[in-house]
Amino acid sequence: MNEFKKHQTYQRELQLALGNQYKYFRFVFAKEINNPGYPEFIKKVINRMGRLLKLSGF
């Protein structure tokens, strides 16, 4: 949960920095560069989460 809270804080800071360029849709995994705020591709999220879970031993 701590990591999700850190991520949420980071996204809020990004929103403030980008202003109107960031489209807020309440996604957990949102793009940061191209179309900031829009959802990441599901395959990208699955690959990253799988890698992190493997590293953590889950």
C-alpha positions as a Markdown table, in Angstrom:
| # | Residue | x | y | z |
|---|---|---|---|---|
| 1 | Met | 0.0 | 0.0 | 0.0 |
| 2 | Asn | 2.9 | 2.3 | 0.7 |
| 3 | Glu | 4.1 | 2.1 | -2.9 |
| 4 | Phe | 0.6 | 2.9 | -4.2 |
| 5 | Lys | 0.5 | 5.9 | -2.0 |
| 6 | Lys | 3.9 | 7.1 | -3.2 |
| 7 | His | 2.7 | 6.6 | -6.8 |
| 8 | Gln | -0.5 | 8.6 | -6.1 |
| 9 | Thr | 1.6 | 11.4 | -4.6 |
| 10 | Tyr | 3.8 | 11.4 | -7.7 |
| 11 | Gln | 0.8 | 11.5 | -10.0 |
| 12 | Arg | -0.6 | 14.5 | -8.1 |
| 13 | Glu | 2.7 | 16.3 | -8.4 |
| 14 | Leu | 2.8 | 15.6 | -12.1 |
| 15 | Gln | -0.8 | 16.9 | -12.5 |
| 16 | Leu | 0.3 | 20.2 | -10.8 |
| 17 | Ala | 3.4 | 20.5 | -13.0 |
| 18 | Leu | 1.6 | 19.9 | -16.3 |
| 19 | Gly | -1.6 | 21.8 | -15.5 |
| 20 | Asn | -4.2 | 21.6 | -18.3 |
| 21 | Gln | -2.0 | 19.2 | -20.3 |
| 22 | Tyr | -2.7 | 16.4 | -17.8 |
| 23 | Lys | -6.2 | 14.9 | -18.3 |
| 24 | Tyr | -7.4 | 13.6 | -15.0 |
| 25 | Phe | -9.4 | 10.4 | -15.4 |
| 26 | Arg | -8.5 | 8.7 | -12.0 |
| 27 | Phe | -6.4 | 5.9 | -13.6 |
| 28 | Val | -3.9 | 4.3 | -11.3 |
| 29 | Phe | -1.4 | 3.8 | -14.2 |
| 30 | Ala | -1.6 | 6.8 | -16.4 |
| 31 | Lys | 0.7 | 8.0 | -19.1 |
| 32 | Glu | 3.2 | 10.6 | -18.2 |
| 33 | Ile | 4.6 | 11.8 | -21.6 |
| 34 | Asn | 2.3 | 11.3 | -24.6 |
| 35 | Asn | -1.3 | 12.1 | -23.6 |
| 36 | Pro | -0.6 | 12.5 | -19.9 |
| 37 | Gly | -3.4 | 11.2 | -17.7 |
| 38 | Tyr | -4.7 | 8.7 | -20.3 |
| 39 | Pro | -4.4 | 5.0 | -19.3 |
| 40 | Glu | -1.3 | 3.0 | -20.0 |
| 41 | Phe | -1.7 | 0.0 | -22.4 |
| 42 | Ile | -2.8 | -3.0 | -20.3 |
| 43 | Lys | 0.0 | -5.2 | -21.7 |
| 44 | Lys | 2.6 | -2.7 | -20.4 |
| 45 | Val | 1.1 | -2.8 | -16.9 |
| 46 | Ile | 0.9 | -6.6 | -16.9 |
| 47 | Asn | 4.5 | -6.9 | -18.0 |
| 48 | Arg | 5.8 | -4.5 | -15.3 |
| 49 | Met | 3.6 | -6.0 | -12.5 |
| 50 | Gly | 4.7 | -9.5 | -13.4 |
| 51 | Arg | 8.4 | -8.5 | -13.3 |
| 52 | Leu | 7.9 | -6.7 | -9.9 |
| 53 | Leu | 6.0 | -9.6 | -8.4 |
| 54 | Lys | 8.7 | -12.0 | -9.5 |
| 55 | Leu | 11.4 | -9.8 | -8.0 |
| 56 | Ser | 9.5 | -9.6 | -4.7 |
| 57 | Gly | 9.0 | -13.3 | -4.5 |
| 58 | Phe | 5.2 | -13.4 | -4.9 |
